[in-house]
Amino acid sequence: MENGDSVEGHKLCTQMQLQEFADKYVIKPIDPGPFRPLSISRFDGVIQEISEPVDETPSKVSIIYGVVGTIKLLAGMYLLVITSRKQVGTHSGFPIFQIVSMKFLSCNEALKQSSYQEKRDEAYFMSLLKTVESTTGLYFSYEADLTLNLQRTYKLPQKRTVQPLWKQVDPRFLWNRNLLEELIESKTVQITVKGSPAQITLISRRCTRRLGTRMWRRGANLAGDTANFIETEQLLNFEGFQSSYLQIRGSIPVLWEQIVDLSYKPRPRIINHEETPNVVARHFHDLTQRYGQVLVLDLTDQHGDEGQLSAAFAKEMHKLSHIRYLSYDFHSLCGKGNFENLDNLFAQIFEDFEKHRFFLMKSDGEILLEQTGIGRANCIDCLDRTNVTQSFLAWKSLNIQLERMGLDSPADSMPQHSDVYDKFRTLWVDHGDEISLQYSGTHALKGDLVRYGRQTLAGLVKDGMSAVSRYYLNNFHDGVRQDAMDLISGHYTVSRSCPSPFPLNGFESFSYLPVASAILVGGLTLTTVSLNQAGRGAQHFLSSVLWAGMTAGLMAVVKANGRQFCSRPHLCDLL
């Protein structure tokens, strides 16, 4: 159960008892209400309601907090349940929970009759389910719709609001949509402004259309959907007012890739395709239909490989006269902790910022303002530079919102050394970490710029460790994680009628990498030892040359075939 419903008659159960029997699972509601137990067959996955109590004694009883959904693999069905949760905040007065742990329950017996290839494939699919079980950053609510921003929520047609919540949601951001037949992060902080309590909440909604990991999902697909597309909403509750400020981020919406090859920073490659202009047009047509006017902030470098990618983006944007495009070389202009230079960026976009406004509503439901446009920011990953810039704009908007709510002092009344600002920055740093963990597997870089407005030594060390972790995960782990995402989101459908995505005797990077690593380390060690003894005679010298040559040759082979030694996805194509 990914969400609940505050509409009477559609209340969801928040706690259930999972009873395990030899032939079935029984899910029995604990909450009072018109809930009926469900029985799920362990042989064929058939689900049915139970009207009479089960006479048998279960072999095991545990508490679960929701049924996320089901997925069908080669052998049959698997049921995903929430086994642990924790409350992390509230939204519209309703609690928001983070999933701490999940578990897949096997509801099939067909694997015994499967072929060798099917058993091999099923084993890999099941390993992907284990990856899903340990996925972090999944949030849900039993009563609030987290997929819709405040403005859209209050503009829903009345006839739609009486429907069950799962029929009202924005499917782009429903992370378990496929299992029910985008990832949501939420952070909240309480502050005091001029002696009055206020609450700031950040909700980021991750689109599921081009879901994936950092290096295996780049740019756009042919439909115009981009990788790491996230709608971030900053909500403010203060003295009877409720306001909302929306921003979006997403990968550069042209066709490009950046395949891992053991190098620290693989070169991005622009894919020349006749559909590229239409891809960009489709992407921005969708944005203008949903959000109104769009301001594009391209924060990528203006030189090197990033510069070529930015130039390709700018070329396509110049064809769209209705979209404001601004290239801002963040590293060049704000490098070395020159965070204050973002004021120059704000000066360039102030008219657009003021024109786009924000959503503002009184406690009685009267709408005072609507947001009529949106800022779309991107860097190469849409993580670190993007988060710094979005937090800066969010702070500007927060001050203007408080002024409109009646704070009797001009905008920017909350100085950047205030307690409120400290809490605000911490909120955005944590938020950036959550988004980065989902896409790259590590905490965000440049968190110091958001938290302190400058780079610190501790921050440099932390960024260095995160960069090394990103390198390892991108090269040797994210291929499996990408497959898990494609499987659970429904981008790949398991079918017995389709050929196996895993050819027998295919090259497996996890088998070859340890061998290659051992040989390289061994070769370097023997080369070093022989060099130390080279002065003892011609034989030792020739041995040194031999080992050095062999090691250099092996290193050249590994480098030339770097992509083959990396973890890569098997289930879906890059586009």
LINDAWO-V148033 format. One record per residue. N is the residue number from 0. D_FIRST is the distance of its C-alpha to the first C-alpha in Angstrom with 2 decimals. Layout:
[[N:D_FIRST] [N:D_FIRST]]
This chain:
[[0:0.00] [1:3.74] [2:5.63] [3:7.27] [4:10.68] [5:14.02] [6:15.75] [7:17.15] [8:16.11] [9:12.51] [10:11.50] [11:8.19] [12:8.80] [13:8.93] [14:10.84] [15:11.46] [16:14.49] [17:14.57] [18:17.99] [19:19.71] [20:22.61] [21:25.02] [22:23.82] [23:20.18] [24:17.04] [25:16.14] [26:12.93] [27:14.40] [28:12.92] [29:14.96] [30:14.48] [31:17.17] [32:16.52] [33:16.53] [34:13.93] [35:15.19] [36:14.89] [37:13.93] [38:16.38] [39:16.02] [40:19.49] [41:20.50] [42:23.18] [43:21.71] [44:17.90] [45:18.28] [46:15.45] [47:16.83] [48:16.61] [49:19.11] [50:21.51] [51:23.79] [52:23.33] [53:23.86] [54:27.41] [55:27.13] [56:26.56] [57:23.68] [58:24.91] [59:22.19] [60:19.74] [61:17.21] [62:14.50] [63:10.90] [64:8.36] [65:4.98] [66:4.88] [67:4.77] [68:7.25] [69:11.00] [70:14.18] [71:17.71] [72:20.67] [73:24.31] [74:24.15] [75:21.12] [76:17.37] [77:15.24] [78:11.85] [79:9.87] [80:8.51] [81:8.59] [82:12.08] [83:13.17] [84:12.49] [85:15.04] [86:15.46] [87:17.35] [88:18.12] [89:17.53] [90:17.26] [91:18.93] [92:19.20] [93:15.54] [94:14.46] [95:12.94] [96:11.75] [97:12.67] [98:11.34] [99:14.52] [100:14.00] [101:12.04] [102:13.60] [103:14.15] [104:15.43] [105:18.30] [106:18.56] [107:21.93] [108:25.66] [109:27.07] [110:27.83] [111:30.99] [112:32.51] [113:31.66] [114:34.40] [115:35.19] [116:33.76] [117:30.50] [118:30.20] [119:31.01] [120:28.42] [121:25.70] [122:26.63] [123:26.12] [124:22.76] [125:21.65] [126:23.07] [127:20.89] [128:17.77] [129:19.31] [130:19.62] [131:15.95] [132:15.25] [133:17.58] [134:16.44] [135:16.76] [136:15.93] [137:12.14] [138:10.92] [139:8.14] [140:8.63] [141:7.64] [142:10.82] [143:12.25] [144:12.06] [145:12.94] [146:13.95] [147:16.93] [148:20.00] [149:21.78] [150:24.48] [151:22.33] [152:20.19] [153:23.42] [154:24.98] [155:22.42] [156:24.25] [157:23.99] [158:23.11] [159:19.97] [160:18.70] [161:18.62] [162:16.14] [163:12.41] [164:10.85] [165:9.47] [166:13.20] [167:14.54] [168:13.14] [169:15.59] [170:14.66] [171:16.85] [172:14.59] [173:11.08] [174:10.99] [175:8.64] [176:10.23] [177:12.29] [178:9.84] [179:8.16] [180:11.77] [181:14.55] [182:14.36] [183:14.17] [184:16.56] [185:17.47] [186:20.69] [187:22.46] [188:26.06] [189:28.21] [190:31.77] [191:34.92] [192:36.94] [193:40.43] [194:39.49] [195:36.41] [196:32.81] [197:30.50] [198:27.03] [199:26.23] [200:22.70] [201:22.05] [202:18.95] [203:19.25] [204:17.23] [205:17.91] [206:18.57] [207:17.37] [208:20.47] [209:22.77] [210:20.55] [211:22.56] [212:24.84] [213:27.91] [214:30.69] [215:28.98] [216:27.54] [217:30.26] [218:31.36] [219:30.26] [220:29.73] [221:31.82] [222:29.36] [223:29.75] [224:26.35] [225:27.00] [226:25.76] [227:24.13] [228:23.67] [229:22.08] [230:22.08] [231:22.80] [232:22.88] [233:24.99] [234:24.50] [235:27.33] [236:27.63] [237:31.31] [238:33.56] [239:31.69] [240:30.89] [241:27.70] [242:28.17] [243:26.32] [244:27.88] [245:26.37] [246:27.50] [247:26.51] [248:27.46] [249:27.67] [250:29.93] [251:33.37] [252:32.71] [253:35.49] [254:35.41] [255:36.01] [256:35.15] [257:35.89] [258:35.88] [259:36.20] [260:39.61] [261:40.17] [262:41.82] [263:40.57] [264:39.87] [265:39.71] [266:41.34] [267:39.17] [268:40.38] [269:40.30] [270:39.74] [271:42.40] [272:40.98] [273:42.33] [274:38.90] [275:38.53] [276:39.76] [277:37.39] [278:34.43] [279:35.23] [280:35.88] [281:32.57] [282:30.69] [283:32.52] [284:32.52] [285:28.71] [286:28.90] [287:31.61] [288:29.81] [289:26.74] [290:28.51] [291:32.20] [292:34.90] [293:34.11] [294:35.98] [295:35.80] [296:36.65] [297:37.54] [298:38.00] [299:39.16] [300:42.62] [301:45.45] [302:47.23] [303:46.71] [304:43.86] [305:41.52] [306:44.34] [307:44.56] [308:40.86] [309:41.15] [310:44.25] [311:42.51] [312:39.76] [313:42.45] [314:44.38] [315:41.55] [316:40.71] [317:44.34] [318:43.87] [319:41.29] [320:43.47] [321:40.77] [322:38.80] [323:40.22] [324:40.28] [325:41.47] [326:42.13] [327:42.21] [328:43.13] [329:41.18] [330:42.77] [331:46.23] [332:45.97] [333:43.74] [334:44.57] [335:46.00] [336:44.03] [337:45.51] [338:42.39] [339:44.55] [340:45.25] [341:41.92] [342:43.89] [343:45.88] [344:42.74] [345:41.70] [346:45.18] [347:44.81] [348:41.55] [349:42.14] [350:42.95] [351:39.76] [352:37.75] [353:39.40] [354:39.06] [355:35.29] [356:34.79] [357:31.45] [358:29.40] [359:30.73] [360:29.91] [361:31.46] [362:29.69] [363:30.70] [364:28.83] [365:32.02] [366:31.52] [367:34.44] [368:33.69] [369:31.53] [370:31.04] [371:32.96] [372:32.77] [373:31.12] [374:32.28] [375:31.20] [376:32.21] [377:32.54] [378:34.49] [379:34.52] [380:31.10] [381:29.75] [382:29.19] [383:32.12] [384:34.61] [385:31.92] [386:30.25] [387:33.70] [388:34.56] [389:31.35] [390:31.60] [391:35.23] [392:34.45] [393:31.63] [394:34.22] [395:36.69] [396:34.29] [397:33.33] [398:37.03] [399:37.60] [400:34.66] [401:36.06] [402:39.48] [403:38.22] [404:36.57] [405:40.06] [406:40.63] [407:44.42] [408:45.12] [409:44.97] [410:42.16] [411:41.72] [412:42.70] [413:40.47] [414:42.53] [415:41.08] [416:42.22] [417:40.44] [418:37.82] [419:35.42] [420:35.99] [421:35.46] [422:32.02] [423:31.21] [424:32.35] [425:30.38] [426:27.20] [427:27.95] [428:29.03] [429:25.76] [430:23.91] [431:26.21] [432:25.62] [433:21.83] [434:22.44] [435:25.24] [436:23.40] [437:20.90] [438:23.81] [439:26.76] [440:25.54] [441:27.75] [442:28.14] [443:29.67] [444:33.45] [445:35.65] [446:33.54] [447:36.92] [448:37.72] [449:34.78] [450:35.23] [451:39.06] [452:40.30] [453:42.19] [454:41.93] [455:42.62] [456:43.86] [457:40.79] [458:38.65] [459:40.80] [460:40.36] [461:36.57] [462:36.53] [463:38.78] [464:36.53] [465:33.49] [466:35.63] [467:36.65] [468:33.07] [469:32.10] [470:35.05] [471:34.08] [472:30.39] [473:31.30] [474:34.01] [475:32.80] [476:29.02] [477:27.27] [478:28.08] [479:25.76] [480:23.04] [481:23.54] [482:23.18] [483:19.88] [484:18.56] [485:20.14] [486:18.73] [487:15.05] [488:15.31] [489:17.16] [490:20.50] [491:21.94] [492:21.50] [493:22.83] [494:25.52] [495:28.41] [496:30.63] [497:30.49] [498:32.75] [499:31.48] [500:30.59] [501:32.30] [502:36.02] [503:37.89] [504:40.16] [505:38.66] [506:39.23] [507:36.67] [508:36.89] [509:35.69] [510:38.63] [511:41.28] [512:40.40] [513:41.31] [514:44.56] [515:45.47] [516:44.70] [517:46.82] [518:49.68] [519:49.60] [520:49.63] [521:52.29] [522:54.36] [523:54.26] [524:55.22] [525:58.11] [526:59.23] [527:59.36] [528:61.26] [529:63.71] [530:64.35] [531:65.29] [532:67.80] [533:69.01] [534:72.13] [535:73.35] [536:74.45] [537:73.96] [538:71.87] [539:69.25] [540:69.34] [541:68.74] [542:65.90] [543:64.30] [544:64.68] [545:63.24] [546:60.13] [547:59.59] [548:59.95] [549:57.55] [550:54.93] [551:55.37] [552:55.13] [553:51.90] [554:50.42] [555:51.49] [556:49.84] [557:46.53] [558:46.67] [559:47.59] [560:44.67] [561:42.19] [562:39.37] [563:39.78] [564:39.20] [565:35.90] [566:32.40] [567:31.38] [568:28.55] [569:29.27] [570:26.59] [571:27.00] [572:30.02] [573:30.36] [574:30.42]]
